[in-house]
Amino acid sequence: MLDPRNIDLNLLVVFNEIFQEQQISSVAKRLNLSQPAVSNALARLRRTFDDQLFVRTKEGMQPTPFAEQLAEPIRLALNGLTEAMNVHEKFDAANSNRHFNIALTDVAELYFMPKLINHCTLLAPQVRISTERTARLDLMAEMGAGKIDVAIGAFNEVSEALYQRRLFKQNYVVMMRAEHPLAGEALSIERFMAAEHLMVASNESPYDKINQDLEKAGILDRVKFSVPHFTAVPYIISNSDLLVTVPQKLAESTALPFKLHYQHHPLNLPDLQTNIFWHRRYHQDQGNQWLRSLISEVFAE
């Protein structure tokens, strides 16, 4: 049985980085070491555990089954050590230059980022925030590795490893340009069906299910134009007589600058609940706590 007293704990840091990055050069850069030093550490790890641990392939350093088993306990142990060594260090938002990564859909980015940037500029002027598209990520792996601090969205199926807090619930509305012939009038199903529509052909849940509801109602027969995301929607709608079905928060944030009008949707579409998610490993991280608290204070209803 291996005894931790006989292992250089720095080797476990190298193991954790190789498992995450899968590139010796990337690990060397992150740890400010030479590539030979990282390779030497890997050789020591292999002797210690009597296993290859990582095999070089075209896709990078791929972990062996044994390394897969080691990865979770080692990450937890290193996170525990980090928290223990910094237990007295408080997160000072006003002076911190920490870099946070938030996973968002494109429609959430349009709504959240302008307000979040304004508040951070006032409260934490040196803090940096980057966003990542949720559809491009293995969200559980990225959050577990600490590469994504929080995720915001309407995700229906999430792992028990993630904590969550509800921010708000919203309806879907019909949006059109302010001078549209139907703007301000009671929008019956008949008028809605007779109009031409823009479709947001998003494959992300739950928007894909809304498109299924629109298809069942026969709306897609009136669709000549579609886009794969919400970013272009206000530009298109403000310069056409198309109608579009969007979450109410998007309509609220784009109506004034793009001279748009939105109103109650004539179809009985399900509500959209938006939550903030974070990984249990970072539940006690003070910087993560600050970010979650700020988002909740600004956006929770």
Secondary structure as GFF3:
##gff-version 3
##sequence-region A 1 301
A	DSSP	three_ten_helix	4	6	.	.	.	ID=ss1
A	DSSP	alpha_helix	9	21	.	.	.	ID=ss2
A	DSSP	alpha_helix	24	31	.	.	.	ID=ss3
A	DSSP	alpha_helix	35	49	.	.	.	ID=ss4
A	DSSP	beta_strand	54	57	.	.	.	ID=ss5
A	DSSP	beta_strand	60	63	.	.	.	ID=ss6
A	DSSP	alpha_helix	65	85	.	.	.	ID=ss7
A	DSSP	beta_strand	99	104	.	.	.	ID=ss8
A	DSSP	alpha_helix	106	123	.	.	.	ID=ss9
A	DSSP	beta_strand	128	133	.	.	.	ID=ss10
A	DSSP	three_ten_helix	134	136	.	.	.	ID=ss11
A	DSSP	alpha_helix	139	144	.	.	.	ID=ss12
A	DSSP	beta_strand	150	153	.	.	.	ID=ss13
A	DSSP	beta_strand	162	170	.	.	.	ID=ss14
A	DSSP	beta_strand	172	177	.	.	.	ID=ss15
A	DSSP	alpha_helix	189	194	.	.	.	ID=ss16
A	DSSP	beta_strand	197	200	.	.	.	ID=ss17
A	DSSP	alpha_helix	207	216	.	.	.	ID=ss18
A	DSSP	three_ten_helix	219	222	.	.	.	ID=ss19
A	DSSP	beta_strand	223	227	.	.	.	ID=ss20
A	DSSP	alpha_helix	233	237	.	.	.	ID=ss21
A	DSSP	beta_strand	243	247	.	.	.	ID=ss22
A	DSSP	alpha_helix	248	258	.	.	.	ID=ss23
A	DSSP	beta_strand	260	264	.	.	.	ID=ss24
A	DSSP	beta_strand	272	279	.	.	.	ID=ss25
A	DSSP	three_ten_helix	280	282	.	.	.	ID=ss26
A	DSSP	alpha_helix	286	299	.	.	.	ID=ss27
###
